[in-house]
């Protein structure tokens, strides 16, 4: 489907929900979905807090079956003692990649970008070397061989240390082109299309392409094409402004020296990740967004064909994890879910939905630089989506001492963002 303009009106969310609860899935909609395993969700969230996060929550929405909605919060929203609140705003990290992918697919529908032609043709001249054959599709699938510039900023692959945060992240302001330049100097890491390797730089490139093709700032594109039409009133992109306005949750970076207190990392420019992870949102807005996205044409964000391409996933090297175009697929004991996760200093979020959009789950914890918190939060997906009849058996203890079930979901490789 080709649009006549990027700012076409978006169908109301009510229509999107009607689609996923009605005709498009009429065969299964007649059966009431099983309730989430609330007790197991609460226990999983408690493990998140026990692992070092001040607080955590799970917001579960069953569209068309409101009686199955659940909001569970434990712990604190800040170290001053404010109770965790599921209505407050937070940094979403790599959940931002879903938003960037929507902007790109709308350009595809307009005929302004071909996912299978060299991406350099859609970027400012000189952004990528002329001999780089990478395509937008390969970049969005993390299969282009683009080096992740965040490794340079954080010093160690997979680390988001407090030292690196204070030196290069909290107050520094980077231009997107400079982030790409950090990556380009390393050259392509492998033959494009030949492997999977998560790269935040790829989604910086896609944000730059959206700006170049439209002549509009990335923040404006998000606001005009996604935030306003969907009435995402708690969602914004204000990079490089450091503060989060309105009621929000305080984020804490676990100190490299575990004997030292958590570091308040709420204020940061987020320019080091830009269109790969700079969005601020809330659980209710993320639910509204992912529901509209998975409704395809009726949701008003992307066409049915665009959604099909986004959800056409390829297995990664991590068991149970596949990746499409800005959408991750995770295999649980009761089926597959689509969405994304994200970590940015002090914040962790998992936003997933059943493919039909019937049940969405937003999980959150306000601590990072702590693998146990990451794994415990990820493990909460299983009881949040799967009923007691399909839930995991009693947990067994892993070699690291963390409780781990046979249906434990692996913490994916983009553990920083």
For each residue, the residues with C-beta under 8 A, 3 or more apart:
1: 109 297 303 304 305
2: 109 110 111
3: 6 8 106 109 110
4: 8
5: 8 110
6: 3 106 107 110 214 221 224 225
7: 224 225
8: 3 4 5 300
9: 229 300
10: 229 230 292 299 300 301
11: 15 16 298 299 300
12: 15 16 300
13: 16 17 230 231 288 291 292 299
14: 17 18
15: 11 12 18 19 295 298 299 300
16: 11 12 13 19 20 291 292 295 298 299 300 357
17: 13 14 20 21 63 64 291 295 357
18: 14 15 21 22 298
19: 15 16 22 23 24 295 296 298 299 357
20: 16 17 24 25 63 64 291 294 295 356 357 358
21: 17 18 25 29 63 64 358
22: 18 19 25 26 29 64
23: 19 26
24: 19 20 295 298 356
25: 20 21 22 28 29 356 358
26: 22 23 29 30
27: 30
28: 25 31 356
29: 21 22 25 26 64 358
30: 26 27
31: 28
32: 65
33: 62 65 68 358 359
34: 334 386 387 389 390
35: 38 68 387
36: 41 60 68 70 359 383 384 385 386 387
37: 40 41 383 384 386 387 388 391
38: 35 41 42 70 72
39: 42 43
40: 37 43 44 382 383 388 391 392
41: 36 37 38 44 45 58 60 70 72 380 383 384
42: 38 39 45 46 72 74
43: 39 40 46 47 383
44: 40 41 47 48 58 376 379 380 382 383
45: 41 42 48 49 56 57 58 72 73 74 75 380
46: 42 43 49 50 74
47: 43 44 50 51 376 379 402 403
48: 44 45 51 53 56 365 373 376 377 380
49: 45 46 52 53 54 55 56 74 75 365
50: 46 47 376
51: 47 48 370 372 373 375 376 402
52: 49 254 262 367 370 372 373
53: 48 49 56 75 252 348 365 366 367 370 373 377
54: 49 75 76 77 78 79 84 250 252 262 366 367
55: 49 73 74 75 76 77 83 84 249 365 366
56: 45 48 49 53 73 74 75 84 363 364 365 366 377 380
57: 45 71 72 73 74 84 86 283 363 364
58: 41 44 45 70 71 72 73 361 362 363 364 380 384
59: 70 71 86 283 284 287 361 362
60: 36 41 68 69 70 71 359 360 361 384
61: 69 287 291 359 360 361
62: 33 65 66 67 68 69 358 359
63: 17 20 21 291 357 358 359 360
64: 17 20 21 22 29 358
65: 32 33 62 68 358
66: 62 69
67: 62
68: 33 35 36 60 62 65 359
69: 60 61 62 66
70: 36 38 41 58 59 60
71: 57 58 59 60 86
72: 38 41 42 45 57 58
73: 45 55 56 57 58 83 84 85 86
74: 42 45 46 49 55 56 57 84
75: 45 49 53 54 55 56 83 84
76: 54 55 79 80 81 82 83 84
77: 54 55 82 83 84 85 88 249 250 366
78: 54 81 82 249 250 366
79: 54 76 250 252 262 264
80: 76
81: 76 78
82: 76 77 78 85
83: 55 73 75 76 77
84: 54 55 56 57 73 74 75 76 77 249 366
85: 73 77 82 88 247 249
86: 57 59 71 73 283 364
87: 247 282 283 284
88: 77 85 247 248 249 282
89: 234 244 246 247 248 249 280 281 282
90: 244 248 249 251 280 281 282 347 349 364 366
91: 244 251 270 277 278 279 280 344 346 347
92: 95 96 277 279 280 281 286 342 344 347 349 351
93: 96 273 277 341 342 343 344 347 348 349 417
94: 97 200 276 277 340 341 342 343 344 414 417
95: 92 98 99 277 279 281 286 339 340 341 342 349 351
96: 92 93 99 100 203 273 275 276 277 278 279 342
97: 94 100 101 203 276 277 326 340 342
98: 95 101 102 289 290 293 326 327 339 340 351
99: 95 96 102 103 222 226 279 289
100: 96 97 103 104 203 206 207 210 275 276 326
101: 97 98 104 105 140 206 310 325 326 327
102: 98 99 105 106 225 226 293 301 302 326
103: 99 100 106 107 206 207 210 218 221 222 225 226
104: 100 101 107 108 113 136 140 206 209 210 325 326
105: 101 102 108 109 302 303 306 309 310 325
106: 3 6 102 103 109 110 225 301 302 306
107: 6 103 104 110 112 113 209 210 213 214
108: 104 105 111 112 113 114 115 306
109: 1 2 3 105 106 302 303 306
110: 2 3 5 6 106 107
111: 2 108
112: 107 108 213
113: 104 107 108 122 136 209 213
114: 108 117 136
115: 108 135 136 137 140 309 325
116: 135 136 137
117: 114 121 135 136
118: 121 132 133 134 135
119: 122 123 128 134 135 136 139 144 205 209
120: 123 127 128 129 130 132 134
121: 117 118
122: 113 119 136 209 212 213
123: 119 120 127 128 205 208 209 212
124: 127 177 208 212
125:
126:
127: 120 123 124 177 180 205 208
128: 119 120 123 132 134 180 184 205
129: 120 132 184
130: 120
131:
132: 118 120 128 129 188
133: 118 192
134: 118 119 120 128 138 139 144 145 146 188 192
135: 115 116 117 118 119 138 139 144 192
136: 104 113 114 115 116 117 119 122 139 140 206 209
137: 115 116 140 141 325
138: 134 135 141 143 144 192 193
139: 119 134 135 136 142 144 146 199 202 203 205 206
140: 101 104 115 136 137 202 203 206 325 326
141: 137 138 144 196 314 323 324 325
142: 139 196 197 198 199 202 323
143: 138 192 193 194 195 196 197 314
144: 119 134 135 138 139 141 188 192 193 199 202
145: 134 188 189 190 191 192 194 195 197
146: 134 139 183 188 189 199 201 202 205
147: 151 183 184 186 187 188 189 199 201
148: 151 157 183 197 198 199 200 201
149: 152 153 179 180 182 183 200 201 204
150: 153 154 200 201 272 273 416 417
151: 147 148 154 155 156 157
152: 149 155 182
153: 149 150 164 168 169 182 272
154: 150 151 157 159 160 161 164 168 169 416
155: 151 152 159 161 163 164
156: 151 159 161
157: 148 151 154
158: 413 415 416
159: 154 155 156 164 369 416
160: 154 164 165 253 343 345 368 369 416 417
161: 154 155 156 164 165 256 369
162: 165 166 253 254 255 256 263 369
163: 155 166 167 256
164: 153 154 155 159 160 161 167 168 169
165: 160 161 162 168 169 170 253 263 265 268 345
166: 162 163 169 170
167: 163 164
168: 153 154 164 165 172 272
169: 153 154 164 165 166 172 268 269 272 345
170: 165 166 242 265 267 268 269
171: 242 268 269
172: 168 169 269 271 272
173: 240 269 271
174: 178 179 271 272 274
175: 178 179 271
176: 179 180 204 207 208 274 275
177: 124 127 180 181 208
178: 174 175 181 182
179: 149 174 175 176 182 183 201 204 272 274
180: 127 128 149 176 177 183 184 201 204 205 208
181: 177 178 184 185
182: 149 152 153 178 179 185 186 201
183: 146 147 148 149 179 180 186 199 201
184: 128 129 147 180 181 187
185: 181 182
186: 147 182 183 189
187: 147 184
188: 132 134 144 145 146 147 191 192
189: 145 146 147 186 197
190: 145 194 195 197
191: 145 188 194 195
192: 133 134 135 138 143 144 145 188
193: 138 143 144
194: 143 145 190 191
195: 143 145 190 191
196: 141 142 143 314 316 317 323
197: 142 143 145 148 189 190
198: 142 148 412 413 414
199: 139 142 144 146 147 148 183 202 203
200: 94 148 149 150 203 204 273 276 277 414 417
201: 146 147 148 149 150 179 180 182 183 204 205 276
202: 139 140 142 144 146 199 205 206 276
203: 96 97 100 139 140 199 200 206 207 275 276 277 326
204: 149 176 179 180 200 201 207 208 273 274 275 276
205: 119 123 127 128 139 146 180 201 202 208 209
206: 100 101 103 104 136 139 140 202 203 209 210 275
207: 100 103 176 203 204 210 211 218 274 275 276
208: 123 124 127 176 177 180 204 205 211 212 275
209: 104 107 113 119 122 123 136 205 206 212 213
210: 100 103 104 107 206 207 213 214 218 221 275
211: 207 208 214 215 216 217 218 221
212: 122 123 124 208 209 215
213: 107 112 113 122 209 210
214: 6 107 210 211 221
215: 211 212
216: 211 220 221 224
217: 211 220 221
218: 103 207 210 211 221 222 237 274 275
219: 222 223 237 238 239
220: 216 217 223 224
221: 6 103 210 211 214 216 217 218 224 225
222: 99 103 218 219 225 226 227 237 279
223: 219 220 226 227 228 236 237
224: 6 7 216 220 221 227 228
225: 6 7 102 103 106 221 222 229
226: 99 102 103 222 223 229 230 232 235 289 301
227: 222 223 224 230 232 235 236
228: 223 224 231 232
229: 9 10 225 226 300
230: 10 13 226 227 285 288 289 292 300 301
231: 13 228 288
232: 226 227 228 235 281 285 288 289
233: 285
234: 89 246 281 282 284 285
235: 226 227 232 279 280 281 282 285 289
236: 223 227 245 279 280 281
237: 218 219 222 223 278 279 280
238: 219 241 280
239: 219 269 270 271 274 278
240: 173 269 270 271
241: 238 269
242: 170 171 267 268 269
243: 266 267
244: 89 90 91 248 266 267 280
245: 236 248
246: 89 234
247: 85 87 88 89
248: 88 89 90 244 245 266 280
249: 55 77 78 84 85 88 89 90 347 364 366
250: 54 77 78 79 264 266 346 366
251: 90 91 264 265 266 344 345 346 347 366 367 368
252: 53 54 79 262 263 264 265 346 366 367 368
253: 160 162 165 262 263 265 345 346 367 368 369
254: 52 162 258 262 263 367 368 369 370 373
255: 162 258 259 260 261 262 263 369
256: 161 162 163 369
257: 260
258: 254 255
259: 255
260: 255 257
261: 255
262: 52 54 79 252 253 254 255 367
263: 162 165 252 253 254 255 346
264: 79 250 251 252 267 346
265: 165 170 251 252 253 268 345 346 368
266: 243 244 248 250 251 346
267: 170 242 243 244 264
268: 165 169 170 171 242 265 344 345
269: 169 170 171 172 173 239 240 241 242 272
270: 91 239 240 273 274 277 278 344
271: 172 173 174 175 239 240 274 278
272: 150 153 168 169 172 174 179 269
273: 93 96 150 200 204 270 276 277 278 344 417
274: 174 176 179 204 207 218 239 270 271 277 278
275: 96 100 176 203 204 206 207 208 210 218 278
276: 94 96 97 100 200 201 202 203 204 207 273 417
277: 91 92 93 94 95 96 97 200 203 270 273 274 342 344 417
278: 91 96 237 239 270 271 273 274 275
279: 91 92 95 96 99 222 235 236 237
280: 89 90 91 92 235 236 237 238 244 248
281: 89 90 92 95 232 234 235 236 285 286 289
282: 87 88 89 90 234 235 285 286
283: 57 59 86 87 286 287 362 364
284: 59 87 234 287 288
285: 230 232 233 234 235 281 282 288 289
286: 92 95 281 282 283 289 290 349 351 362
287: 59 61 283 284 290 291 351 360 362
288: 13 230 231 232 284 285 291 292
289: 98 99 226 230 232 235 281 285 286 292 293
290: 98 286 287 293 294 339 351 352 353 357 360
291: 13 16 17 20 61 63 287 288 294 295 299 353 357 360
292: 10 13 16 230 288 289 295 299 300 301
293: 98 102 289 290 299 301 302 307
294: 20 290 291 299 307 338 353 355 356 357
295: 15 16 17 19 20 24 291 292 298 299 300 357
296: 19 299 302 303 304 306 307 308
297: 1 300 302 303 304
298: 11 15 16 18 19 24 295
299: 10 11 13 15 16 19 291 292 293 294 295 296 302
300: 8 9 10 11 12 15 16 229 230 292 295 297
301: 10 102 106 226 230 292 293
302: 102 105 106 109 293 296 297 299 306 307 310
303: 1 105 109 296 297 306 307
304: 1 296 297 307 308
305: 1 308 309
306: 105 106 108 109 296 302 303 309 310
307: 293 294 296 302 303 304 310 311
308: 296 304 305 311 312
309: 105 115 305 306 312 324 325
310: 101 105 302 306 307 324 325 326 327
311: 307 308 324 327 329 338 355
312: 308 309 324 325
313: 322 323 324 327 328 329
314: 141 143 196 322 323 324
315: 321 322
316: 196 321 322 323 412 413
317: 196 413
318: 321 410 412 413
319: 410
320: 330 331 332 409 410
321: 315 316 318 328 329 330 331 410 412
322: 313 314 315 316 328 329 331
323: 141 142 196 313 314 316 327 328 329
324: 141 309 310 311 312 313 314 327 328 329
325: 101 104 105 115 137 140 141 309 310 312
326: 97 98 100 101 102 104 140 203 310 340
327: 98 101 310 311 313 323 324 338 339 340
328: 313 321 322 323 324 338 339 340 341 412
329: 311 313 321 322 323 324 336 337 338
330: 320 321 336 337 352 381 409
331: 320 321 322 335 336
332: 320 335 336 337 381 382 385 386 407 409
333: 382 386 390 391 392 407
334: 34 385 386 387 390
335: 331 332 354 385
336: 329 330 331 332 355
337: 329 330 332 352 353 354 355 361 381 385
338: 294 311 327 328 329 352 353 354 355
339: 95 98 290 327 328 350 351 352 353 360
340: 94 95 97 98 326 327 328 351 352
341: 93 94 95 328 348 349 350 351 378 412 414
342: 92 93 94 95 96 97 277 347 348 349 351 417
343: 93 94 160 347 348 349 368 374 414 415 416 417
344: 91 92 93 94 251 268 270 273 277 347 368 416 417
345: 160 165 169 251 253 265 268 368 369
346: 91 250 251 252 253 263 264 265 266 366 367 368
347: 90 91 92 93 249 251 342 343 344 364 365 366 368
348: 53 93 341 342 343 364 365 366 367 368 373 374 377
349: 90 92 93 95 286 341 342 343 362 363 364
350: 339 341 361 362 363 364 377 378 380 381
351: 92 95 98 286 287 290 339 340 341 342 360 361 362 363
352: 290 330 337 338 339 340 360 361 381 385
353: 290 291 294 337 338 339 357 358 359 360 361
354: 335 337 338 357 358 359 360 385
355: 294 311 336 337 338
356: 20 24 25 28 294
357: 16 17 19 20 63 290 291 294 295 353 354 360
358: 20 21 25 29 33 62 63 64 65 353 354
359: 33 36 60 61 62 63 68 353 354 385
360: 60 61 63 287 290 291 339 351 352 353 354 357
361: 58 59 60 61 337 350 351 352 353 381 384 385
362: 58 59 283 286 287 349 350 351
363: 56 57 58 349 350 351 377 380 381 384
364: 56 57 58 86 90 249 283 347 348 349 350 377
365: 48 49 53 55 56 347 348 373 377
366: 53 54 55 56 77 78 84 90 249 250 251 252 346 347 348
367: 52 53 54 251 252 253 254 262 346 348 370 373
368: 160 251 252 253 254 265 343 344 345 346 347 348 373 374 416
369: 159 160 161 162 253 254 255 256 345
370: 51 52 53 254 367 373 374
371: 374 375 411 415
372: 51 52 375 376 400 402
373: 48 51 52 53 254 348 365 367 368 370 376 377
374: 343 348 368 370 371 377 378 411 415
375: 51 371 372 378 379 402 408 411
376: 44 47 48 50 51 372 373 379 380 402
377: 48 53 56 348 350 363 364 365 373 374 380
378: 341 350 374 375 381 409 410 411 412
379: 44 47 375 376 382 404 405 408 409
380: 41 44 45 48 56 58 350 363 376 377 383 384
381: 330 332 337 350 352 361 363 378 384 385 409
382: 40 44 332 333 379 385 386 391 392 405 407 408 409
383: 36 37 40 41 43 44 380 386 391 392
384: 36 37 41 58 60 361 363 380 381
385: 36 332 334 335 337 352 354 359 361 381 382
386: 34 36 37 332 333 334 382 383 390 391 392 407
387: 34 35 36 37 334 390 391
388: 37 40 391
389: 34
390: 34 333 334 386 387
391: 37 40 333 382 383 386 387 388 407
392: 40 333 382 383 386 395 405 406 407 408
393: 405 406
394: 405
395: 392 403 404 405
396: 403 404 405 406
397: 401 402 403 404
398: 401 402 403 404
399:
400: 372
401: 397 398
402: 47 51 372 375 376 397 398
403: 47 395 396 397 398
404: 379 395 396 397 398 408
405: 379 382 392 393 394 395 396 408
406: 392 393 396
407: 332 333 382 386 391 392
408: 375 379 382 392 404 405
409: 320 330 332 378 379 381 382
410: 318 319 320 321 378
411: 371 374 375 378 415
412: 198 316 318 321 328 341 378 415
413: 158 198 316 317 318
414: 94 198 200 341 343 417
415: 158 343 371 374 411 412
416: 150 154 158 159 160 343 344 368
417: 93 94 150 160 200 273 276 277 342 343 344 414
